[in-house]
Amino acid sequence: MNWKIATCALLAALPAFIWSAIFLKRRDKNFKTYFWVFAGGTLTVLPILAYQYLYLYIVGDNPDYDFVSSLKTVVTGNWWIVTLYAFVGITEEIIKFYIVKIVDQRNPEIIQTINDSLKLGILSALGFAFSENIIYFVRILDSFGTQGLIAPFIFRSIFTVCAHLIFSGIFAYYYGVSKFAKDFIDFKKWQGERVSILDYDLFRRKYVAIGLGLSMGLHAVFNTMLSIKMPNNINILLVIFQVIFMFLFLKSLLNSKTGNLTFILANKFKSSMKAEDEEVVLELVGMWFKQKKYKEVYEICQRLERRDPDNNVVKIFKSKAFDALEAERED
Amino acid sequence: MADIKYSISDLVDDPSKSIKVVILAGQLDESNVDQFAPKMYEMIQAMAAKTSVIFDFQQLTYLNSKSIGYFADFYNQITAKGGKIIIAKAPSNIKDILNVVGMDQMISMTQTMQEAKLMA
């Protein structure tokens, strides 16, 4: 292996290792899967490279096919750069999203909590960032030598890698929410909201769209800010603020009780309460939750969970009540 | 509309205590609980301080969530006036619901009227 690529791979591995240590526990039950998702993530850089090389190959040989030049006449100047970088960012998010989706479809038992989904997103992003960093570092090393690599290495390791895992973490969080659509819709239903059979699918699609939309949008903004020139490099400062803000947002999602609650995918234990009696209790829980009687809701859910351990709606109520009580305490 | 019958009476067995007995029969649900509850509030408002109320649930077959919410409120109002609230002879399904809801930690529940009178 070329020493340059090997060195760059080692350098790229460093932030991937540190960031994964920050977000993941070593003894996670899905640790092996995470490794494979990371490996899959490293390959997601290939489609981006593929269309870069494909473009060069097609246009290089046939200037008549240069659709980019035609596009540049419509989208001019800085707008072209903005469009290009936004497009790249959006493509990257879609590819990373599909890694998570494919893993979940093949092994649905892996995502049992919203945070499991979030971790898959983070790993997919770290894999992508790892490959992308190798390419960038090799190019920089070729053009500017070792001295020129220091600043980009620090910036990319801290901010670019962090930004990548946040973008993906955000879509993966919402993907996790969408996976448990039925339970979240039932959670609304018990609070007295009218629910139709269509709402389940709508909810699923809505949350996938929110997650993907947010991650693509944030990524597009991030890439755009890095691509434009502003006085005194204010754009870099804005990027740093964006990353810090998104990091705090993702951390808060990770720490919330709702994010950590484990959903039961199959009912192993039957409820020891009659269904109609449990409905009365759930109705009351929904009513009191709406009235912000979180302490009572939490306590009822604790008792109800002992009687019906596999009821995901009870888990949602309990965790939401816990999060609300925590928020009240902080206020 | 589900049928709910109720009667309110004063218990005069023990002159040293002021006790009201509310006997409920039928189902307390969405269709009638909002008519029943104001009668109870009227009773609570009119009764003297330190009056206890025994709810006889023997013939009650169903209690919906809203009713439980009202009972929690009756508890607050009766205890605020220095009285006690006791539920007597609740069927097992209603008792089960009240246990999970945690009402048994607020409201005393007895198997018989005799126990309820002693507790009041």
Boltz contact constraints between the chains, C-beta under 6 A:
constraints:
  - contact:
      token1: [A, 277]
      token2: [B, 93]
      max_distance: 6.0
  - contact:
      token1: [A, 277]
      token2: [B, 96]
      max_distance: 6.0
  - contact:
      token1: [A, 277]
      token2: [B, 97]
      max_distance: 6.0
  - contact:
      token1: [A, 280]
      token2: [B, 65]
      max_distance: 6.0
  - contact:
      token1: [A, 280]
      token2: [B, 97]
      max_distance: 6.0
  - contact:
      token1: [A, 281]
      token2: [B, 97]
      max_distance: 6.0
  - contact:
      token1: [A, 281]
      token2: [B, 100]
      max_distance: 6.0
  - contact:
      token1: [A, 281]
      token2: [B, 101]
      max_distance: 6.0
  - contact:
      token1: [A, 283]
      token2: [B, 65]
      max_distance: 6.0
  - contact:
      token1: [A, 284]
      token2: [B, 65]
      max_distance: 6.0
  - contact:
      token1: [A, 284]
      token2: [B, 68]
      max_distance: 6.0
  - contact:
      token1: [A, 287]
      token2: [B, 65]
      max_distance: 6.0
  - contact:
      token1: [A, 299]
      token2: [B, 102]
      max_distance: 6.0
  - contact:
      token1: [A, 300]
      token2: [B, 101]
      max_distance: 6.0
  - contact:
      token1: [A, 303]
      token2: [B, 100]
      max_distance: 6.0
  - contact:
      token1: [A, 304]
      token2: [B, 100]
      max_distance: 6.0
